[in-house]
């Protein structure tokens, strides 16, 4: 008998239903981000030891969002479908406006605390 044998795992959800729901939610989020921001660009991030392939959408002001995608080709197709340019982050790096946006957000969080 194992140390953790008393623990019972939760019943697995139907992968087909949850995968489709997750895809739909991701697509809706990214579509809304592009629709409600100006100058959005896609940055395709490669798979790492810690994360899957992701796509990071960045607006003109530096606001960004990131979601997992199955692979780089899917991310590029998604960007094309959304009508935005796509870049390989390993070749281009992240735009400076992302760092500027993150710095502004950090300052705003500090102001709210004080």
C-alpha positions in Angstrom: 0.0 0.0 0.0 1.4 3.4 -1.1 1.8 6.4 1.1 -0.9 8.3 -0.8 -3.2 5.4 -1.6 -6.1 6.9 0.3 -6.3 9.8 -2.0 -8.8 9.4 -4.8 -8.3 11.3 -8.0 -11.2 13.2 -9.4 -13.0 11.6 -12.3 -11.4 12.7 -15.5 -13.5 15.1 -17.6 -14.3 14.2 -21.2 -11.2 15.4 -23.0 -13.1 16.0 -26.3 -15.5 18.4 -24.5 -12.9 20.2 -22.4 -10.5 20.5 -25.3 -13.1 22.0 -27.6 -14.3 24.3 -24.8 -10.7 25.4 -24.1 -10.0 26.1 -27.8 -13.2 28.1 -28.2 -12.5 30.1 -25.0 -8.9 30.8 -26.2 -10.1 31.8 -29.7 -12.8 34.1 -28.2 -10.3 35.7 -25.9 -7.7 36.4 -28.6 -10.3 37.6 -31.1 -11.7 40.0 -28.5 -8.2 41.2 -27.7 -7.5 42.0 -31.3 -10.9 43.6 -31.8 -10.7 45.9 -28.8 -7.0 47.0 -29.1 -5.1 49.0 -31.7 -2.0 47.7 -33.6 -2.0 44.1 -32.3 0.9 41.8 -33.3 1.5 38.2 -32.5 4.7 36.8 -31.1 5.1 33.1 -31.3 7.0 31.6 -28.4 8.6 28.2 -28.7 8.0 25.2 -26.5 10.2 25.0 -23.4 10.9 22.5 -20.7 8.2 24.3 -18.6 5.6 25.5 -21.2 3.9 24.5 -24.4 4.1 26.7 -27.5 2.4 30.0 -26.8 1.3 33.0 -28.7 1.6 36.4 -27.2 -0.5 39.2 -28.6 0.9 42.7 -28.1 -1.0 46.0 -28.6 0.5 49.3 -29.6 0.5 50.5 -26.0 2.3 47.3 -24.9 -0.7 45.6 -23.3 -0.3 41.9 -23.9 -2.0 38.6 -23.4 -0.6 35.1 -23.8 -2.3 31.8 -24.6 -1.1 28.2 -25.3 -1.4 26.9 -28.8 -0.7 23.4 -30.2 2.4 24.5 -32.2 4.0 27.4 -34.1 2.2 26.7 -37.3 -1.2 26.9 -35.6 -0.2 30.2 -34.0 0.8 31.6 -37.4 -2.5 30.4 -38.9 -4.4 32.0 -36.0 -2.6 35.4 -36.6 -3.4 35.2 -40.3 -7.0 34.5 -39.4 -7.1 37.4 -37.1 -5.5 39.6 -39.7 -2.4 40.5 -37.7 1.3 40.1 -38.3 3.1 37.2 -36.6 6.8 37.1 -35.5 9.0 34.4 -34.2 10.1 35.7 -30.8 13.4 33.8 -31.1 14.3 35.9 -34.1 12.8 39.3 -33.2 12.7 39.3 -29.4 10.0 41.1 -27.5 9.2 44.7 -28.3 10.3 47.3 -25.9 6.7 48.5 -25.4 6.0 45.3 -23.5 8.7 46.0 -21.0 7.5 49.6 -20.8 3.9 48.5 -20.2 5.0 46.0 -17.5 7.0 48.8 -15.8 3.9 51.1 -15.8 1.7 48.4 -14.4 4.2 47.8 -11.6 4.1 51.5 -10.7 0.3 51.5 -10.7 0.2 48.4 -8.4 2.5 50.2 -6.0 0.4 53.3 -6.0 -2.7 51.3 -5.1 -1.0 49.6 -2.2 0.2 52.9 -0.6 
